[in-house]
């Protein structure tokens, strides 16, 4: 496969997953803003900007953080490369460039999302409910993913798409957890309190993982259980270990397909081995925020290695 084709397939997946992440961040903010606050509490909405890496761009355009401006910046703003509108626009353009590498169903799912999004942009807020907007995003991103899984050949293009999805999804899970634990909780004294547990519950609901968590663990929601579920439990579809294992699977398939190993396979395996050897106690001993920050940095490095190995044209 030409590296240009591979790169566009890779970014279809990453952009669609990133659009969903922006929507889920908004839902986290909306849900947690409904909870009682505590003295010294950080700004719920400003925390979304910091955890998602959008704080500097937002500050340069808007200055002071307000809910209305943050909602607009994360959903509609084309000046924000990580907004829902920016990501879906780029994903559709990526798909247009490699139209012949996609099935009709995948292209239709991408194009329909883009065309409906244009109608949403034309109406704009405040005429639209935030929950309606976030539900629209999760529905259309699921339709694109479903069309990919149901109709594409299991060839190198399919593996490239899935590497993009898993890399971006792991990053988004880490960032969503970081919003809750490090930025929103005002003090270590609140760990294990009603405020702490309510915030975890809201986060699980925003990630569509609340019922799955209770199926897996039952009983009360605690920080230790959450860390185990969203980081180390391979049954959780959004957990870090599930995402890294998925990347390893598709990188291994690529190596077999092309008949050669690259540094990407070794780096992904090291990341997986590191997670497999972790326990929740070790994560909290390091510090959850520090652990998540390290994971985000390691996946950023892996993304660069994957680009050099398969997307840069140097093969």
C-alpha positions in Angstrom: 0.0 0.0 0.0 1.2 3.5 -0.8 2.2 5.5 2.3 -0.1 8.3 1.2 -3.1 5.9 1.2 -2.0 4.4 4.5 -1.7 7.8 6.1 -5.2 8.9 5.0 -6.7 5.6 6.3 -4.9 6.0 9.6 -6.2 9.6 10.0 -9.8 8.6 9.1 -9.7 6.5 12.2 -7.9 8.9 14.4 -10.0 11.9 13.4 -13.3 10.0 14.0 -12.2 8.8 17.3 -10.9 12.2 18.2 -14.3 13.7 17.3 -15.9 11.3 19.7 -13.5 12.2 22.4 -14.3 15.9 22.1 -18.0 15.0 22.4 -17.4 12.8 25.5 -15.3 15.5 27.1 -18.3 17.9 26.7 -20.5 15.3 28.2 -18.2 14.8 31.2 -18.2 18.6 31.8 -22.0 18.8 31.5 -22.5 15.9 33.9 -20.0 16.9 36.5 -21.1 20.5 36.4 -24.5 19.2 37.8 -22.8 17.9 41.0 -22.3 20.1 44.1 -18.9 21.8 44.2 -16.5 22.1 47.1 -14.4 25.0 48.3 -11.2 25.2 46.3 -12.8 23.2 43.4 -11.1 23.7 40.1 -13.3 24.9 37.2 -15.1 21.9 35.7 -15.1 23.4 32.2 -11.6 24.7 32.2 -10.3 21.3 33.3 -11.5 19.9 30.0 -9.2 22.2 28.1 -6.2 21.3 30.1 -6.7 17.5 30.0 -7.5 17.5 26.3 -4.5 19.7 25.4 -6.6 22.6 24.1 -6.0 25.1 26.9 -3.4 27.3 25.0 -5.4 27.5 21.8 -8.6 28.4 23.7 -6.9 31.0 25.8 -5.4 32.7 22.7 -8.8 33.0 21.1 -11.2 33.5 24.1 -9.2 34.3 27.2 -11.4 33.6 30.2 -13.0 30.1 30.3 -16.8 30.1 30.1 -19.1 27.2 29.5 -20.6 28.6 26.3 -17.3 29.4 24.7 -15.7 26.1 25.7 -18.7 24.2 24.2 -18.3 26.2 21.0 -14.6 25.7 20.9 -14.7 21.9 21.4 -17.6 21.3 19.1 -17.9 23.9 16.3 -14.7 25.9 16.1 -12.7 25.3 13.0 -9.8 27.2 14.6 -9.5 24.3 17.0 -8.0 21.3 15.1 -9.4 19.0 17.8 -13.0 20.2 17.6 -15.8 17.8 16.5 -16.4 19.8 13.3 -12.7 20.0 12.4 -12.1 16.3 13.0 -15.1 15.1 11.0 -14.3 17.5 8.2 -10.7 16.1 8.0 -11.9 12.5 8.3 -14.3 13.0 5.4 -11.5 14.6 3.3 -9.2 11.7 4.2 -11.9 9.4 3.0 -12.4 11.3 -0.3 -8.7 11.1 -1.1 -8.7 7.3 -0.7 -12.3 6.7 -1.9 -11.2 3.7 -4.0 -9.8 2.0 -0.8 -13.1 2.2 1.0 -16.4 0.3 0.5 -19.5 2.2 -0.4 -20.8 1.6 3.1 -17.8 3.2 4.8 -17.8 6.2 2.4 -21.5 6.7 2.9 -21.2 6.6 6.7 -18.4 9.2 6.5 -20.1 11.4 4.0 -23.5 11.3 5.8 -21.8 12.3 9.0 -20.2 15.3 7.3 -23.4 16.4 5.5 -25.5 16.2 8.7 -22.8 18.0 10.5 -23.0 20.9 8.0 -26.7 21.2 9.0 -25.8 21.3 12.7 -23.2 24.1 12.0 -25.8 26.1 10.1 -28.2 26.0 13.1 -25.5 26.4 15.7 -26.0 26.9 19.4 -27.8 28.0 21.6 -30.6 26.4 19.6 -29.3 22.9 20.1 -29.1 20.9 23.3 -25.6 19.7 24.3 -26.7 16.2 25.0 -28.3 16.0 21.6 -25.1 17.1 19.9 -22.9 14.6 21.8 -25.4 11.8 21.1 -25.2 12.6 17.4 -21.5 12.4 17.4 -21.3 9.0 19.2 -23.9 7.6 16.9 -22.2 8.6 13.7 -18.7 7.6 14.8 -20.1 4.2 15.8 -21.7 3.9 12.3 -18.4 4.6 10.6 -16.6 2.1 12.8 -19.4 -0.5 12.2 -19.2 -0.1 8.4 -15.4 -0.6 8.6 -15.7 -3.8 10.7 -18.6 -5.1 8.6 -17.5 -4.5 5.0 -13.7 -4.0 4.6 -11.2 -6.7 3.6 -8.9 -7.8 6.4 -5.9 -6.5 4.6 -3.2 -3.9 5.3 -5.6 -1.0 5.0 -7.9 -2.6 7.6 -5.0 -3.0 10.0 -3.8 0.6 9.5 -7.3 1.8 10.3 -7.5 -0.2 13.5 -4.1 0.9 14.6 -5.3 4.5 14.3 -8.5 3.7 16.2 -6.8 1.9 19.1 -4.0 4.5 19.4 -6.5 7.4 19.6 -8.9 5.6 21.9 -6.3 4.7 24.5 -5.2 8.4 24.5 -8.8 9.5 24.9 -9.4 7.2 27.8 -6.3 8.4 29.6 -7.3 12.1 29.0 -10.9 11.5 30.2 -9.7 9.9 33.4 -7.2 12.7 33.9 -10.1 15.3 33.8 -11.8 13.6 36.7 -9.0 12.5 39.0 -6.3 15.2 38.8 -8.0 18.4 37.7 -11.5 18.2 39.2 -10.8 16.7 42.6 -9.9 19.6 44.9 -8.0 17.8 47.5 -6.6 14.3 48.4 -9.0 14.5 51.4 -11.9 14.0 49.0 -10.7 10.6 47.8 -13.2 8.0 48.7 -15.8 10.6 49.6 -19.3 11.0 48.1 -18.0 13.7 45.8 -15.2 11.5 44.5 -17.5 8.5 43.9 -20.2 10.7 42.2 -17.6 12.1 39.8 -16.4 8.6 38.9 -20.0 7.5 38.3 -20.5 10.5 36.0 -17.3 9.7 34.1 -18.4 6.1 33.5 -21.7 7.2 32.2 -20.1 9.7 29.8 -17.9 6.9 28.5 -20.8 4.6 28.0 -19.2 2.2 30.5 -21.4 2.5 33.6 -23.3 -0.7 33.2 -20.3 -2.7 32.0 -18.4 -1.6 35.1 -21.1 -2.9 37.4 -21.3 -6.2 35.4 -17.6 -6.6 36.0 -17.3 -5.4 39.6 -20.7 -4.8 41.2 -20.9 -3.0 44.5 -19.6 0.5 45.2 -17.6 2.6 42.7 -14.1 3.2 44.0 -10.9 4.8 42.5 -9.1 1.4 42.7 -11.9 -0.4 40.8 -12.0 2.4 38.2 -8.3 2.2 37.7 -8.4 -1.5 37.3 -11.4 -1.3 34.9 -10.3 1.6 32.6 -6.5 0.8 32.7 -5.9 -2.9 33.3 -9.1 -4.9 32.5 -8.9 -6.5 29.1 -12.7 -7.0 29.2 -13.3 -3.3 29.0 -13.4 -2.1 25.4 -12.0 1.3 26.3 -9.3 0.2 28.8 -5.7 1.1 28.1 -4.6 -2.5 28.0 -7.4 -3.4 25.5 -6.3 -0.5 23.2 -2.6 -1.4 23.4 -3.3 -5.1 22.9 -5.4 -4.1 19.8 -2.5 -2.1 18.4 -0.1 -5.0 19.0 -2.5 -7.4 17.2 -2.8 -5.2 14.1 0.9 -4.3 14.1 1.8 -8.0 14.2 -0.6 -8.6 11.3 1.1 -5.8 9.3 4.5 -7.3 10.0 3.3 -10.7 8.7 1.6 -9.1 5.7 4.8 -7.2 4.7 7.2 -9.9 5.8 9.3 -7.6 8.1 9.3 -6.2 11.6 9.8 -2.5 12.3 10.6 -0.6 15.5 6.8 0.0 15.9 6.2 -3.7 16.8 8.9 -3.6 19.5 7.7 -0.3 21.0 4.1 -1.4 21.1 5.1 -4.7 22.8 7.0 -2.9 25.5 4.0 -0.7 26.2 1.8 -3.8 26.5 4.2 -5.6 28.7 4.5 -2.6 31.0 0.7 -2.5 31.4 0.5 -6.3 32.0 3.0 -6.0 34.8 1.1 -3.2 36.6 -1.3 -3.4 39.5 -3.8 -0.7 40.7 -1.7 -0.3 43.9 1.5 0.4 41.8 -0.5 2.9 39.7 -1.6 4.9 42.7 1.8 4.7 44.3 3.2 6.4 41.2 0.2 8.8 41.2 -2.7 8.3 38.8 -2.1 11.7 37.1 1.6 10.9 36.7 0.8 7.4 35.3 -1.7 8.7 32.8 0.7 11.5 31.7 3.4 8.9 31.1 1.0 6.7 29.1 0.0 9.7 26.9 3.6 10.5 26.3 4.4 6.9 25.4 1.6 6.6 22.9 2.7 9.9 21.4 6.1 8.4 20.9 4.6 5.2 19.5 2.5 7.3 17.1 5.7 8.9 15.7 7.3 5.5 15.3 4.3 4.1 13.5 4.4 7.1 11.2 8.0 6.6 10.4 7.5 2.9 9.8 4.4 2.9 7.6 3.1 6.4 6.8 6.1 8.5 5.9 7.0 7.0 2.5 10.5 5.8 3.7 9.6 2.1 3.5 
